[in-house]
Amino acid sequence: MFARQALRSAQATSPRFFSTSASANRAVAVLGASGGIGQPLSLLLKQNPLVTDLRLYDVRLAPGVAADISHVNTPSTTTGYQADQLGEALKDVEVIVIPAGVPRKPGMTRDDLFNTNASIVRDLAKKAAEVAPNAHLLIISNPVNSTVPIVAEVFKKAGVYDPKKLYGVTTLDVTRASTFLSGISGKKPAETIVPVVGGHSGVTIVPLLSQANGGDAVAKGEQYEKLVHRIQFGGDEVVKAKDGAGSATLSMAYAAAVFSDSLLKALNGEQGVKECAYVESPLYKDQGATFFASPVTLGKNGVEEIHSVGKVSAEEEKLLEAAIPELAKNIKKGVDWYAASP
């Protein structure tokens, strides 16, 4: 009784979780479902009424995770797939979420993760291009700045690339920025949504605090610089706090579930669905940043419109000037790696 009331209460007080509109049949696959992000993400997706068929895949333990989650009393079916069943897991899916890969450890940067995670993402993308070429791909595996371009190259080689259906999930940067800003402004986090543009690591993360409700509460100088640094390196804060036992898995799962929900609502025909996401973009293409995170409008076919960064402050302009060359390097690294290791 209490658990049921608590669930109803949680749903009532969480405006973003989840849409209660009538849903089409939506098959969603989580690749890397038994990991630190994959398990809580799978649980959150099981609670989303827009998901009707939840497929969980990993190299180990996915059937067990699926069995556990399947006991949650929501309508969607949940199936786990073994290491040799990737093709079955992907058959006829519409949305593929990829958190697979090794986690960050103390002292590691996202670049330190590159070689291992690049190989994992490449191999999963190859099978997706073969079995589910029309699916929407949500990439979580770090370093996102490089893994998303790798997926694009895989799909290009297979002749099935659609840039409107490939997203690097940068929603965690937005939720962090909103949370941290609300602690300064005193406003509710839901009222302090901060657009975060650029990329998904370090200096490539550019929070546009000047565009946020409550952004004027941040004093220029030291307070502003500390807040920006905390948003850009929030993952390090979690890695340190977990003392080597993990990274930002729970908050990342939440952020990925938020973006997944927005995409599913758009696929179902809801209008005006807007999120920040790392996508193939013309905004800074002339500077080598062929992928860039900015607000995008989502629709039935994926990305409908890529919005500009808008008016920015002098401080934010400097952040962009630092971010774009670094982001261009990250993208080139992914493209070059795939050219050498197709």
C-alpha positions, 0 to 999 in steps of 0.5 A: 500500500505504501509503496503504491502510494509512494510511486503515485506521489513520485509520479505526481511530483515529477513533471518530466517523469513521465508522459502519461499520453497514450503510447504507440508500441515502442521497443527500446533496447539498452546495450550495456544494461547490467552496468552501473548506468544500465541497471538504473536506466533500465529500471527508469525505462521500465517505469515509462508508459511510453516503453512497451517492449524493453530489451536489455543486452550485455555481455553478462548478467542481462537476463538476470537484470531483466528478470529482476526488473520484469517484476516491476508492475508496469505494462511493458515487457522486459527481456534479457539477452546474452552476449551472443544474442545482440542481433535478437535484442536489436530486431525491430527496435526503434530506440537504442540507448548505449551506456556500454563501456568501462567506467571512469576511475580516480585520475582518469579523464574521458580520453583515458577511456577512449580506446576500450570504449571506442571498440565497444561502441564500434562493434555495437554500432555495426550490429545496429547498422545491420539489424536496426538501421532505422533506429534512433541511437542515444549514445552515453558511452564516453568520451561522447565527443568522440564515440558519437562520430565513431557511430556516424562513421560506422553507419556511413560505411554501412550506407544507412546513416541518418544524422537526424537519428543519432544523439550524444546524450548530454542531458546530465550537463543540463541537470547538473547546471540546473541543480547547481544554479538553483543552489545559488539562486534559491529557485527550484531546479525545474525553474532554472533550466540551463542550456548547455552547449558544446560537448560533453567533457571538461572545457567543451561543456559550455553552460549558458547561465545568462539564458537561465532563469536565476542566472543573474544571481551568480556574481561575476568573477570567482563565483561564476568561475567556480560554478562553471568549473563545477558544471564542467567537471562535475563528474570528477566530483562524483568519482572522488566522492565514490573513492574509486568505487564508481562514477556518475552512474545514477545521475547519468541514468536519470538524465538518459531517461529524461532524454529518452522520454522526450524523444519517445514523446516526440516520436508519438507526435507531441509538438515542441519537444526540445532538449539539448543534445550532441548532434551533427550540426552546422553551427560550428562546422566551419571550425571543425566542430561537425558535431555540437550540442545545442538545443534541438527540437525533436519530432517524429523523425528525430532532430527537426531543428537545430537551434543556435546558441543565441545571445551569449555573454562575454564570459560565455563567448570566451568559453565557446572560444576555448571549447570549439578547438578542443571539441574539433580535436575530439571529433577528429580523434574519433573519425581517425580512430575508426578509419584506422580500426574499422 
